[in-house]
Amino acid sequence: MSQAKRILIIEDDVEVREAWEDVLQEQGYKVFQDGTTDEAIKSLRQQKFDLFLLDMSVPPAGREGGLLFLQAKSHNRLNKNTPVIIVTGIAVREDIKHLSQRYNIVEILEKPVENNALCKVIDMVLSVNEQDSMNKKEG
């Protein structure tokens, strides 16, 4: 990796956020974390990310928090096309699937998720995304 990929974790559980941050930093990623939708939308507007890890149920909007973030992302020039991995404990997989293409949701994982599985999915998503970017530059 020439430059560390930037990942924003949007998760209200501090212990989960910090655990994911530790694991991802060990893998060489630059990790940022937000615990609310409002914080995440502010981060979204301030800098470019390579990936979002999103819990669909984050304060202050509860179950709607993830959707509010996705809507804000879709209107943000810097991060509109940034891929999203949803990691959630609520059983909304079918509800989320219809949003996948609109919001660039590339994977939906159910909590609890093992660290190795999370890292494997992230590595795959970022390598595919990097390959797509290189193909666009060549074409």
C-alpha positions as CSV (number, residue, x, y, z in Angstrom):
1,M,0.0,0.0,0.0
2,S,1.5,3.3,-1.1
3,Q,-0.7,5.4,1.1
4,A,-2.8,4.1,3.9
5,K,-6.4,3.6,3.0
6,R,-8.8,5.8,5.1
7,I,-11.7,4.1,6.8
8,L,-14.4,5.8,8.8
9,I,-16.2,3.6,11.4
10,I,-19.7,4.8,12.2
11,E,-20.8,2.9,15.3
12,D,-22.4,3.9,18.5
13,D,-20.8,1.2,20.7
14,V,-17.5,2.6,21.8
15,E,-16.0,-0.8,22.6
16,V,-16.8,-2.1,19.2
17,R,-15.5,1.0,17.5
18,E,-12.2,0.9,19.4
19,A,-11.8,-2.9,18.8
20,W,-12.3,-2.4,15.1
21,E,-10.0,0.5,15.0
22,D,-7.2,-1.5,16.7
23,V,-7.6,-4.4,14.3
24,L,-7.7,-2.2,11.2
25,Q,-4.7,-0.1,12.3
26,E,-2.7,-3.3,12.7
27,Q,-3.6,-4.0,9.1
28,G,-2.1,-0.7,8.0
29,Y,-5.3,1.3,7.6
30,K,-5.8,4.9,8.7
31,V,-8.9,4.7,10.9
32,F,-11.3,7.4,12.0
33,Q,-14.4,6.8,14.2
34,D,-17.7,8.5,14.9
35,G,-20.4,7.5,17.3
36,T,-23.4,9.5,15.9
37,T,-24.9,10.3,12.6
38,D,-24.2,14.0,13.1
39,E,-20.5,13.4,13.7
40,A,-20.3,11.1,10.7
41,I,-22.0,13.6,8.4
42,K,-19.6,16.3,9.6
43,S,-16.6,14.0,8.9
44,L,-18.0,13.1,5.5
45,R,-18.0,16.8,4.5
46,Q,-14.5,17.4,5.8
47,Q,-12.4,14.7,4.1
48,K,-12.2,11.9,1.6
49,F,-12.5,8.3,2.7
50,D,-11.8,5.0,1.0
51,L,-14.4,3.1,2.9
52,F,-17.2,3.5,5.4
53,L,-18.1,0.8,8.0
54,L,-21.6,1.7,9.0
55,D,-23.9,0.5,11.7
56,M,-27.5,1.2,10.5
57,S,-28.7,2.1,14.0
58,V,-26.8,5.1,15.3
59,P,-27.9,8.0,17.5
60,P,-29.5,10.4,17.5
61,A,-31.9,8.9,14.9
62,G,-31.8,5.3,16.0
63,R,-32.7,2.9,13.2
64,E,-32.9,5.7,10.8
65,G,-29.4,7.0,11.6
66,G,-27.6,4.8,9.0
67,L,-30.1,5.8,6.3
68,L,-29.6,9.5,7.1
69,F,-25.8,9.1,6.7
70,L,-26.3,7.3,3.4
71,Q,-28.5,10.1,2.1
72,A,-26.0,12.7,3.1
73,K,-23.2,10.7,1.4
74,S,-25.1,10.5,-1.8
75,H,-25.1,14.3,-2.0
76,N,-21.4,14.7,-1.1
77,R,-18.9,15.2,-3.9
78,L,-15.9,13.9,-2.0
79,N,-17.4,10.7,-0.9
80,K,-20.4,10.0,-3.1
81,N,-18.8,6.9,-4.7
82,T,-17.0,5.7,-1.6
83,P,-18.0,2.1,-0.8
84,V,-20.0,1.2,2.3
85,I,-19.9,-2.0,4.4
86,I,-22.9,-2.2,6.7
87,V,-22.3,-4.0,9.9
88,T,-25.4,-4.2,11.9
89,G,-27.1,-6.1,14.7
90,I,-30.7,-5.4,13.6
91,A,-32.2,-7.8,11.1
92,V,-32.7,-5.5,8.2
93,R,-30.7,-7.3,5.5
94,E,-33.7,-7.5,3.1
95,D,-34.6,-3.9,3.8
96,I,-31.1,-2.8,3.1
97,K,-30.5,-4.8,-0.1
98,H,-32.7,-2.6,-2.2
99,L,-30.6,0.4,-1.2
100,S,-27.3,-1.3,-2.2
101,Q,-26.8,0.1,-5.7
102,R,-28.1,3.6,-4.9
103,Y,-25.7,4.1,-2.0
104,N,-22.7,1.9,-3.1
105,I,-23.3,-0.7,-0.3
106,V,-20.9,-3.5,-1.2
107,E,-21.4,-5.8,1.7
108,I,-23.8,-6.4,4.6
109,L,-22.4,-8.1,7.7
110,E,-24.4,-9.2,10.8
111,K,-23.0,-8.6,14.3
112,P,-21.2,-10.0,15.9
113,V,-18.6,-10.2,13.2
114,E,-15.2,-11.8,13.8
115,N,-12.2,-9.6,13.2
116,N,-10.7,-11.9,10.6
117,A,-13.9,-12.0,8.6
118,L,-14.2,-8.2,8.8
119,C,-10.6,-7.7,7.6
120,K,-11.0,-10.1,4.8
121,V,-14.1,-8.3,3.5
122,I,-12.4,-4.9,3.8
123,D,-9.3,-6.1,2.0
124,M,-11.4,-7.5,-0.8
125,V,-13.6,-4.4,-1.2
126,L,-10.6,-2.0,-1.1
127,S,-8.6,-4.1,-3.6
128,V,-11.6,-4.3,-6.0
129,N,-12.2,-0.5,-5.6
130,E,-8.5,0.2,-6.3
131,Q,-8.5,-2.0,-9.4
132,D,-11.7,-0.2,-10.7
133,S,-10.0,3.2,-10.2
134,M,-6.9,2.0,-12.1
135,N,-9.0,0.7,-14.9
136,K,-10.8,4.0,-15.2
137,K,-7.5,5.9,-15.4
138,E,-6.2,3.6,-18.1
139,G,-9.5,3.7,-20.1
